[in-house]
């Protein structure tokens, strides 16, 4: 009997879209599949800030358990939510071609806002996000802003924004665009550096499941896999995760890879940047090398302060 691949997914609209995209791609290569819906801890608690609930793996560990107990064959994740150290027994199966890695500001004002107008506003803004990275970078640029905690799936967050008196909220462009929810009153924050692997979709399976590894290899985008590996190497070398304000982006330009990374103080008062361009043939250790340089530029002391603050 032909094997039907069981795809594990969270129940949010975006997560289901991602799983359905994997299902569509599998079918293109002749593989049948079904979706298995699993509620994660990160979907259940929509109030507590992410950094207070042990954010590492908060959206992935329930699906990891389903894999290890053989309830599903593969799991689909937003790659930026996946810990750089996978759970024991879980293996990387594929990375899909990346969508937008940008962050968006969805704003409430009636006036049209762009990045230039945003930079000259002379009153404190109230901005919502649950991301420590976004909060730190926003405060680094707009130190007088008030940051509000905003949790929930994309639909929930947009609803909360509309019902609030906040000036705006920050979202991942890929999340809104994939499910056709990007509002007209939004702008790309071209100065905000993205989270490592933002905009990429990752598939994982059990370590010993050679069938799923082989099947998912047809879906793997090598360029995205390389760039996200560099970004996640940078994150891992800095001992960071979703609960640390670390940003990284690797982009292939002709035969080279251009990398940008930074660490921000939690309150935005300090930011350390790194920027490197290397030939793609020499890029295997780029993320680690960039992290080592940023640690030497004062990143070690800043990371120590951050880690003590979020304990």
Secondary structure, DSSP 8 states (H G I E B T S, - for coil): ---EEEEEE-SSHHHHHHHHHHHHHHHHTT-EEEEEE---HHHH--SS-GGGS--TTTTTHHHHHHHHTTS-SEEEEEGGGS-SS--TTEEEEEE-------EEEEE--SS---HHHHHH--S--EEE-S-HHHHHHHHHH-TT-EEE---S-HHHHHHHHHHS--SEEEEEHHHHHHTT---SSEEE-TTS---TTTT-EEEEEETT-HHHHHHHGGG--HHHHHHHHHHHHHHHHTT--TTS-EEEEEEEETTEEEEEEEEE-TTSS-EEEEEEEEEGGG-TTHHHHHHHHHIIIIIHHHHHHHHHHT-
